[in-house]
């Protein structure tokens, strides 16, 4: 982390878990465990139907609500889709785009991820843009080449002012939900590489200001070491974000001064 130049963010990704009736008890427990003074912003990205309840419950403990996906279209005949305007309307401040589960199960490609990021920016929502390699790509030594391609494609046509509101999440696919975390060295190397890619496109200052998160089996035990890396500015957390105590421990791990 480098709090002098950029925000530290701990963002949960609930995926297709939790019910509206579970939010109150979850948030009560979270509130009890979260530090009042924090070294990071705390976000919970949830299924869109839960955002209004989460937004209400999260207000008094400074937890922002976010979406997990968005339509690239503004409005109209797109049954089942949810627009950026609708997310903003119910209080979403952030939204994940390009999660590997969307890429894998819904065939999302880099162009679509780029269009979704732009749709969010147009409505004042910060996109959390996910990138990351497969195990096969890592074993073939293609990690940085592939991730650099994804970052460039996702940011295509996004200017430096808009970049300030973008968050990148490096999530190696082989580490998501598997209990296999990237080592701090592996995660730092790729996050540093992502910053270098951004520096080439936008210059040193914008690159220095972008928050780059690590995601992939981050938990209460390994968070401190990962977050100590200079180019890892927080975490995108799946499984552990469903456990208020563990999630709070990760938030506390950002306080390393
Ligand atoms: C994720 O889904 O973004 C994620 C990182 O999941 P987990 O923490 O469970 O690996």
Boltz pocket constraint, residues with backbone or C-beta under 6 A from the ligand:
constraints:
  - pocket:
      binder: B
      contacts: [[A, 13], [A, 171], [A, 175], [A, 176], [A, 177], [A, 178], [A, 179], [A, 215], [A, 216], [A, 217], [A, 218], [A, 236], [A, 237], [A, 238], [A, 239], [A, 240]]
      max_distance: 6.0
